[in-house]
Amino acid sequence: MPKPRHEPVRTCIACREEALKAALVRVVRAPDGSAVIDRTGHAPGRGAYLHRQTACLEAARKRRQLERNLGAGVPPQLWSDLASV
């Protein structure tokens, strides 16, 4: 019988619930100090995870969670891109 595969678990910065890494979207601080969506999940740099649900995105935006966790400014375009991911 094969050994079960390890599934990484991460925490959403908005609701603080744990979920599988594949169920969350990762945002990283790029080397130039801006925040970008990490579509591969493996980009270097400081990262933060969010659920794709509107409630989590709005809570993180309202409380400025990404700015605090990444230490970077988050442009308005990033929020609209996150809503469409």
Sequence and secondary structure as in RCSB ss.txt:
>XXXX:A:sequence
MPKPRHEPVRTCIACREEALKAALVRVVRAPDGSAVIDRTGHAPGRGAYLHRQTACLEAARKRRQLERNLGAGVP
PQLWSDLASV
>XXXX:A:secstr
        EEEBTTT  EEEGGGEEEEEE TTSBEEEESSS  SS EEEEESSHHHHHHHHHTTHHHHHHTSB  
HHHHHHHHH 
